[in-house]
Amino acid sequence: MNLLTGLILRHPRKIIGLWIAVICAGAYLAVALNGRLFNSGYSVPGSQSAHAALVEQHTFPHPSAAQAFIALTATHPAAAALEQSATVIKAHVTHIRGVVLTGSEFDAPNSQSILLPVALAGTLGATQRLSEQLQEQVGHLTSHGVHATVVGQAAVYNRYGVISRQSLQRSALLSAPPTLVLLAIAFLSAAAILPLALAVASLAATFAALYVITLITTLSIFAEDTALVLGLGLSIDFALFMVIRIREARADEATTEDAITHAMNTTGRAVVVSGLTVATSLAGLFVVDIGLLSSIAAGSIVAVALAATAAITLLPAVLTVVGERLDGFALAGIPAIATRPLMWQRLARAVVRRRAIVAATTIPLLLLCAWPATKLTVSMKTFNILPKSDPVRHAAEQITQDFGPGFDGPVVVLTRSTTSEAERALEGQPGFAGVGFPEAGSAGWVRTFMVLKTRPDSAAAQNDVRILRANLTRRFGKDALVGGPTSEAVDFIARVDGRTPLVLALIALAEILLLTILFRAPVVAIKAALTTILSVATTLGLLTLIFGSGNLGFFVPLTLVGVIFGLSTDYEVFLLARIREEYLNSRENRASIVRGVVATGRSITLAGVTMSIVFFAFAISPLETFTQLGVGMGLAVLLDVVVIRGLLVPATMALIGDVNWWWPRRGRAAVSVPAQVTD
């Protein structure tokens, strides 16, 4: 760290110039990035649904994975107008590259809807772009009173991606004013703009890095979403910690250079370790081996790494150039007033003095809030994931009403048999309203579409698919595969449920190892992991209470596990680093806890409140999964800052005593300093 600090102090303008170049490149690539990210990554490698999709791709001319429908709907029965519109659209579709009509039209019994099945060529990402182009071209080809809407998996995924981008941009704009106001109150000077400036720089670098990654591998749109939210929050956090530490040093009459050096050797190291622990926690999502979660992990890790990098390079370089003007435009004496620690002293001393009562109260309360998480289940919705006002959802709901609840998400059955054998095997299967005509492909495979009696994203439909798989396995063995959206959901949820315990164990172990190496205190590291697990469980319990068991999005709980572990460890690192610093100077456990809480209480609280503003703004989204993620992350941060770091951690550390800092064969020599805290 000394080498980096020396480089920054000698060449601050060169470092700023380099970051300006990165910001410009990031701004340019951020626009291009939108065209390279799609709502994808749901396939589970090695699963039956993934195997079915692969077999289809090689044995049938038009795989069902890219299948969609052009839904023609009329407000009132108008058979002639519907037929006329269908004829015009069918003639037009044949000239659109990548779009192929795959069968006869379906007429609703009430004569208010017609479905034209089409196949969209290419990957899931390509079909999303193609579905949007198809919608633009067929939307104006209908007769008066008839609406044409492209529905199906590709169209739903495309709309979800479009809405997520729009809501994310709106959330970022909504969070900016209150964040700036909070920072202005915190600093009461021009220093308030530094955290936001750092966030802009790190996010620009993040988008540039994500663009480069898309040249190598496929990323889901969720990589950009989570990168923006976490990058914004952590950049502001890291900047707050650094600026407050520098102002503390300057308050002791240190020069700007000495203050930066001191901050880099203390808070700067904590930023590096914090970034490493957050990234390690998020890396646990790679273990699940699903593209969507891997994209979330990749985007988040890049954002965290660049936020930390900007905090220890760009920020000190700017402060070196700004120098004494850091507190420009401040009212006389107000920055000093803003840093008075009286409230934190009273709180810390009260918690340490009544440590047993605090621990005995907070732990049962947190466990009580966590209890609903034992009943947590997830759902994987289809078109219902879209806002009610969305045209694709509206058309899909109309189709469901006219044709039946399972029509928009057929189950795809592949059997290595004759068409007659497949027909006999599938006839009368429980949970299905209809069975299509078997279609022979190459290599002896036969494909049959089956229509569920219930919504494809319902728990009942998923159970029917499991029963179907079991029945076909008994009859055909490995020569039977069940695919389609519902099967994909079954495999996705099974993979997440199966690997979540492993993810939790690996993340907790990584946190223990990292904190043990950092603080040379295994007891503190183990206790930190336990309190973080309690924080995760409590957040999931509260989220279950708010949204109801079974209503959480399929990727929400596991994503929250990685994010909460990382963010909780982030604040733990800053608090423990300061307590350890004080302990090494005094060798008095309780006194060092009080000093550590007093020194970091203001900055951790400001950082937590600021980050919660960002997360709750993210929750203001028409997409329910985004709302759940935003509420979950916002609650987790507030819970962590107020209860875990403010009460539970100092109380339990005071109870444990000097054992906190036990290390095998460590020297016992120390300078004794009178304690400032009494029982």
N, C-alpha and C positions, 0 to 999 in steps of 0.2 A: 504493500500500500504506500510505503514511503517513496518508492520509485515512481509510482503513478502520480502521487501528489507533487513531487518535484517537477515532473514533466508538465503538469497542468499549470503550476505557478510560473514556469519559464515560458510556456507557449500557449497562453489562454486564447489568444485571438486565432491561432491556427486551429485549435480544437473547435472553437465556435464556427469558424469557416467551414470545417469539415462537416459539422452538424447541419449547417445551412444547406450544404450540397445534398446531404441525406434527406432533409426535409423537402427540398425541391423534387428530388427523385421520387420520394414517397408520395407526394401529392399527385404526381403524374401517374405513377403506377397504381395508386388507389382507384383511379377511374377505370383503368384497364383491368384491375382485379375483379371487378363486378362481373365481367364477361367470362371469367375463368372459374367461378364458383357456382355450384348448383346444389340443390337440395337432394343430396344423395348419401350413400354410405349405410344403407339399412340392411344390406345383405349380410348374412352371417356365414363366414367362411367355414366350409366343412359341414354345413347343415343340410337337411333334406331339401329345403326350399331353394338353397343355392345350387345344389346338385340338379334339381329339377330344371332350373333356369338354364343351366349349362347344357343339359341334354336337349332341351327345346331348341336352343340356339344352333345345335349341330344336326338336328334331325327333322326340323320343321321349317318351312320357308318364312313363316311369320311368327316369331316367338310371342307369347302372350304378355311378356313383361312390358313390352312397349305398346300394348293394346290400349286403345282409347275409344270413345264414342263421341259422335257429333249428336248432341241432344237437341231435337226440335220440339219446342213446347208452345202451346197456344193457351191463351187465357180461357177461351171458351171452345167447345168442340168445333173444329173447323177442319174436317178431313180433307177437303179439296185444297185448302191453302197449305196444309202440312205436306200433302203429296206433291204439290207443285214446288214447294221449297226444297223438298228432298230430291226431286228430279234435277233441279238447277244445281244444287250443291254436289250431288254425285258426279255430274258432268264436269264441274269445276275441279273437284278433288283429284280427278285422274291426271290433271296437269301439274299438280304440286309435287315437287321432287321430295322424296322421302316419305310420302303419304300414300298408302295403298288401302283401298276398300277390301275388307277381308270376308265379307259375307252379306247375306241379304239383310234388309232392314227389319227392325222389330217394331210392330205397331202395338200401342197400348190398347187394352180393351175399351177404355173410355174415349178413344179417338182424340186424345189431347196431346199425345206425345209420339214421336218416332225416334228410334235410335239407329244411327248409321255406324256400324263397327268399322274402325280403321286401325291400321298398324303404322306406327311411327318408327322410322329406321334410326338405328344408332344406339348409343349408350343411354342410360337413364338421364344423364345431363343433356345430351343432344336432343332427346325426345321432349324435354321440358321447353327448350328453346323452340322446337318445331311446333309444339302445341300452341305456343303463344302466336307464332306466325300463322298457324292454321286458323286460330280464332279471329285474327285481324282480317283474314281473307273471306271467311264464311259469314261473319257477323252481319254483313250488309246484303247478303244474297237471298234473304227470306222475304216472303210475302207479308203484307200488312197483318199485324197481330200475331206473327210467329217469331219466336226468338231462337237463334242457333247458338249453342254454347258447347265448347269442347270440354268433356268431362272424362274422368278416369284418373289413373294414378299419375300419369305425366302432368296432366293439367292441374291436379291438386298440389303436387309438389312444386310446380312452377309458381302458382299463386302464393303458396306458403313462403317461397323464397322472396318474391316481390314484396309481399306485405312485411316480412321480417326486416328487409332493408329499409323500407319506409318508416317502420315503427322504431327501428334502431336510431336512425337519423333524428327522428322527432324526440326520442328519449335523450340523446346527447344534447340537443338544443335546450330541452326543458331543464336538464340538470345543471347547465352552465351558469345561469343567473344566481340560483341559490347557493351554488358552490362558491362563486366569486364573492357573494355577500358574506358568507361564512369565513372565507379566507381574509376578507377585508376586516372583519371583526377580530379575527385571530391575530393579525399582524398590525392592523391600524397604521399601515404605511404602504409604500409602493411595492414592498416585498410580497404583497398578496398575489401579484400577477405571476410570480416565479413558478409556483406549482402548476398552474394552467399552461404556462409556456413550455414547461418540461413535458407535460402530458401531450401537447401538440407534437413536439419533437419526437418523443418515443413512439407515438402512434404512427407518425409518418414513416419512421424506420420499420415499424412492425408491418405495415402494409407492403412496403417494398420487399421485405423478407418473405412474406406470404406469397407474393407474386412469383418470386424466384422458386419457391417450393412447388408451386403449381406447374412449373416447367418440368418438374421431376416426377411428381405424383399427383393424384387427384385429391382435392380437398373439398369438404362440404362447406356450404355457406355458413354453418355454425362455427367454423374456424374464425371467420371474420367477426361474427357476432360476439363471441366470448372474448376474442382478442381486444375488441374495442372497449367492452365493459371493464374487463380486468385491467387492461393497460391504462385506461383513464383513471380508475380508482387507485391502483398501485403507484402510478407516477405521482399523483398528488400526495399520497401517503409518504413516499420516500422523500419527496421534496420538503414536506412539512418537517419530517424528522431532521433532515440535514440543516435546513434554514434555522430552525429553533436551536439546534446545538451550536451553530455558528454564532447566533445572537447571544447565547449564554456565555460563550467564550469572550465575545466582544464586550459583554457587560462587565467582565472581570478585567477590562482595560487591555485585552490582548489586541495586537494588530490584526488586520484582516488576514494576512498570510498565516500568522500563528493560529488564528481561529479556524481557518480552513484546514490547516494541518492537523489540529486537534480533532476537528469533526471527522476528517477522513479516517484517522486512526481509531476512532471510537464508533461513531454512528455509521461511517462509511463501511467499516468492516461488518457491522450489523446488517446494513443494506445488502451486502454481497451474500451473507449467510442466509438472510431472510429470502432473498430472491432464489437462492439455491434450494431452500426447503420448500418454498411454494412450488417451484418447478418440479421438484422430486415428487411432491404429493400429486400433482396433476399428471405426472408421467405414469402413475398407477392405472390410469384409464387405458393405456396401451395394452395392458394385460387382458382386457376383455376381447381384444382383437375383432372389433367391429369398426368399419370405416368412419361412421359418424362420430363415435366417441374418440377415435384416434385423431380425427380432425379437430375436435374440441381441445384435446390435449396439446396437439401441435400448435394451434393458434394461441392458446393460453401461455404455453411455455415460451414461445417467441416474444409475446407481449411482456411477460414478466422479466425475461432476460434483458430486453432492451430498455424497459423502465428502470431497472437497476443500473444498467450501463449509463444511461443518461444522467441518473442521479449522482454517479461518482465521477463523471467526466464533464458533461455540459454544464451542470449546475455549479460546481466549484469554479469552472472556467469563467462563467458569467459573473459570479460573485467576486472573482479576482479582478475583473475589469471594472465592475461597478464600485467595489471598495466601500468607502464610507457612505456612498449614496444608497446603500441597501435600505435604510430607513428614511428615504426621502419622502417628502410630503406627509410626514407624521406630525401630529400635534405634539407640542413640547411635553415630554414626560409620559406620554401615553404608552409607548412600547414597553417601558419599564412597568407601568401599571398592569399591562396585559399579562405580564409574566409572574405576577405575585403568586406564591404557592400556598397561601394560607388555607384555602379550601382543601387542597390535596393533603396538607399536613394533618388537618383535623380528621379527614377520612382515613388516611393510612394509619394514624395512631389509634383510632377507634377500632379498626379492623384487627390490627395486631393485638391490641389489648383484649378484645373479645373474640379472639381467634376461634375458640372452640364453639361458641354460639353461632358465629358466622358460618363455619363449616357445617355444623349440624343443621342449620336452617337451609342453606343454599343447595346442598347436595340432594336431600330428599325432594325439594321443590323442583329441581332440574329433572330428577328421575321421574317424578310425577308427570311433568310436561312431556317427557320422552316416551312415556308408556304407550300412547296411541300409535307410535311408529311400529309396534309389534304387529299391528293389523294392517300395515301399509301394503297395498298392492298397486300395480301400475296398469295403465291402459295405453293401447296403441291405436289411436283414432285414424279414420280415413278422412273423408271430406268434412266431417264434423269438427275437425281441428281448425277449420277456417272460420272467420267471423260470420255471423248470421247474415250480414248485409252483402257478403261476397257473391258475385253472380255465379261462380262455379258451384258454390255450396247450394245456392238457391236452385239451380238447375238439377243438381244431384238429388236434392230433397224431393223435387217434383218427379224425377224418374223413380225414386224409391216409392213414392206414393202411387204412381201409375203402374209400375211393373212389379213391385215387391221389394222388400228391404234388402235382399241379397243379390239383386240383379247387377249392381254397379261394381261388385267385387267377386267375380266368379272364382271358384276353386279349380285349379288345374290339376288333373290326374293323369299321370303317365304310367302306362303299364307295358311291359314287354310281352305282348300277347296278340291274339287276333281281336278284331273289332267286336265280334260276337261275345268272346270271353270277357272283354272289358265291360260290355253292356250288361251282361248277367251279373258281374261282380258288383257293379255300382248301383244296380236297381234296388230300391228299398232301403238304402243307407239312411240311418236316423239323422235328422237335422237338416235334410236337403229337400228343397221344394221341386227341383227338376234336374234332369240329367240330359245333356246335349248329345248329339250324334257323335260317336267315336270317329276320330280322324287318324288314318294310318300315315305314319312317317317312315323315315328310313331306319335301318338297323333293327327292324322289328318292333319299334316303339309305336304305341297308340296313345293319342291325346284325347281327353274328354273333359269338357267344361261342366261343372256342377254349380247349381245356384242354391245358396243357403236360404233357410227359412227366416233367419234373423240377420241383423246388420253385420257386415263382415268384420267390424271392429269390436263387436260385443264379446263378453266373456263366454256366452253360450256358443257363439260361432267358433271361437277358439277351441272349446271343449269338443264340439262336433268334429273339428278337423283332427284332433288327437284320436278320437274314436275311429274315424275313417282310416287314419294311418295304421292304427293297430289292426283293424280288420283286414286291410289290404296286405299288410306284412304277413299275417297268418296265411293268406291265400297265395301271394306271389313272392314272398320273401323280399330280396333286394331288387327284384324286377318291378317294383311299384314305388312311385314317387308322387308326393302331393305338394304342389306349389301354389303360387298365387299370393295376394296381399295378406290374407288371414294366416296362411302358413308361415309367411315371412314374419308376421307379428309373433306367432307362437315360438318360432326359433329365436327371435331377438330377445323376448322376455326370458326364455329358458337360459340363454347364454348369460344374460345380465344377472339373473338370480343365482346361477351356478357359480359365477366367478366373483360376485360381490364380496363374499367372505375373504377370498384370496387378496382382492384389491385392498380391503381394509387392513388385513394383516401386514401386507407389504408396505403400505403407506405408514402405518404405525411404527413398524420396525425401522423404516428409513428415517422417520422423525427422531426416534430414540438414538439411532446411531449418529446422526448429524449433530444433535444437541449434545450428546456425550462427547463427541470430538471437539465441538466448539467450546463447551464450558468445563470439560473434564469433570463432570458431575453426573454420573449415571442415575442417581436418585432423582435429581431435578428433571432429567430427560424422561424417565419413566413416568413421573408425575405429570409432566407436560403432555405426554401422549394420552394418558388417562383422562385428563381434563378436556383435551381436544375431542376425544371419542364421546365424552359426555355432552360437549357442545354440539357435535354432529347429531347425536341421537335426539337431543332436545329440539333442535331445529326441525328435524324430520317429523318429530311428534307434533309440533305446533303446525307444521305445514299440512299434516294429515287432518288435524282438527279444522283448519281453515277451509281446505278444499274437499275434504271427505276421502275416506279410504276407497281406493279403486279409481280415483279421478286424476291422480298424478300422471303426468306425461311419462312415457316409457323410459326416457333418458334422464329425466329430472333428478331422481334421488341419487343415482350414481355420480352424475355430474356435480351435484351439490356436495357429495362426500369428498371428492377431490378438491373442489374450490374451498370448502370450509376448513378442511385439514390444512390447506396451504395458508389461508388468511389467518386462521387461529394461531398457527405457528409463527406467522409474520409478526403479530403483536407480542407473542410470547418471547420471541428472540429479542426484541427491543427492550421489553421489561426486564428479562433475566440478565441481559448484557449489562444494563445499568445497575441492577442489584449486585451482580457479581463484581462489577467495578468498585462499588462502594464496600463490598465485603472484603475484597483484597486490601483495601486501604485501612479498614477498621477491625476486621475479624469479629465483628459483632453482628450476629444474624438478624435480630429484630431491628436494630438501628439501620442496617443496610437495606432492609425491606422498605422501611419508611422512606429513606432517602431515595431509593430507586423509584418508588411509586410517586413521590413528590416530583422527581426530576422528569418522569415520563408521562405522568398522568394527563397533563394538558395536551401534549403532542399526540398521545395515543387516542385520547377522546376526540380531539379535533379530526384526526385522521379517520377514526371510525365513523363519526357523524358525516364527514364529507363523503366517505365511500358509501355509506348507507343511502345518502341522497342520490348518488349515481345509480345504485342498484334499484331503489324504489322508482326512480324515473324509468328505468328499464322495464319495470313491472307494468307501467302504463302502456300496455300493448293490446291490440285486439286479438292477439294469439295467446291462447290460454297457457301454453307451455312456457312462453316468455314471461307471462305474469307470475307463474309459479316459481320460475328460476329467480326472477327479480325479488319477489317477496321473500323467498327462502334465503337468498344471499344477504338481503338487507336485514332480516331478522337475525341471521347468524352473526353479522358484524356487531349489531347493537347488543345482542346477548353476550357476545364475547367481550366487548369493551366494558359494558356496565357490570355484568355479573361475574364472568370468569376472571378477567384481568383485574377488575376493580375490587372484587371481594374474595373469590374462592382461591386464586393463586396466592395472594399475600397471606391469607388466613392459614392455608395448609402449609406454606413455607415457614410461617411462624410456629406452627405446631411441631413440625419435624425438627426444627432447630439446626444445629451445625451439621447434622447428618445430610442436609441438602447438598453440601459441598464436599462430601466424602469422596476420596479418590485413593485407590490402593497405593501404598508406599509413598504417599505424599509427605513432604517435610512438614513438621509441626511448628516450625519457627514462625512467629508472626508478631507484628507490632500491635500491642493492645491499646485500643482506643475506648474511652468510656462510652457506654451506650447512651443514646439519646432517647431511648424508649424504655419505659418501665412497665411492669405488669399492672 
